[in-house]
Amino acid sequence: MKNKTFKIVFLFICMSFFLMGCMGGPSPEEQMYETLEKVVTLEKDFEKEQDPLVELEKKEKELYDEILTLGMKEFDQIVTLSNEALSIVADREKRIDNEHESIKASKKEFQKVESIITEIKEDSVKNEAKDLVSLMNQRYESYEELFASYNEAIEQDKTLYEMFQNKELTLDELEKQINLINETYEKVVAANETFNKLTDQYNKAKVSFYKNAGLEVVFKEEE
């Protein structure tokens, strides 16, 4: 049975820190803080798409289930419902693209930290910052895999609803397509789990870096 509703459980930790400042300007560690927290802000659009995507997936699943209850005598209704589903799929595609743009903006900003790290004097803090960058880059890579898998699944959904509009559609063809969709969404779920795991690891590593860098921050979780 086609069942693909899921949610990317995205969580970034937002932190408040008042730069005390000195005559020479902010330290490299303080500059790191400013950049890393701007990254959080840039991913707000990513977060905003989560609940709407889940709602769209639920609506589409309801249409899919309704289509399966109909027979060929109700073909016109099947066509109407499949067109509604195609419209929802198109909306999902726009929202996942919005997510992707948010992630790309985040990545562009995050790349600034590499030049800042070279200015950190304490080796242990510098090494921790390098590890943080490595972890975040893994996170970005995992999102690209998630994005690719989700888009692949969307294309398979489009094919399914177009197939429903073919009077000559056979049960064998339908079963093959549904199996293909299920396999594709299994990849989406696996990629999603990896992304969430890396996000959690990055959050914890960022907290550790701030503490070891001597930055006094107030932690506030935002979901």
Secondary structure, DSSP 4 states (H G I P E B T S, - for coil): -----------EEEEE------TT---HHHHHHHHHHHHHHHTHHHHHTHHHHHHHHHHHHHHHHHHHT--GGGHHHHHHHHHHHHHHHHHHHHHHHHHHHHHHHHHHHHTTHHHHHTT---HHHHHHHHHHHHHHHHHHHHHHHHHHHHHHHHHHHHHHHHHTT-TT--HHHHHHHHHHHHHHHHHHHHHHHHHHHHHHHHHHHHHHHHHHTT---EEEEE-
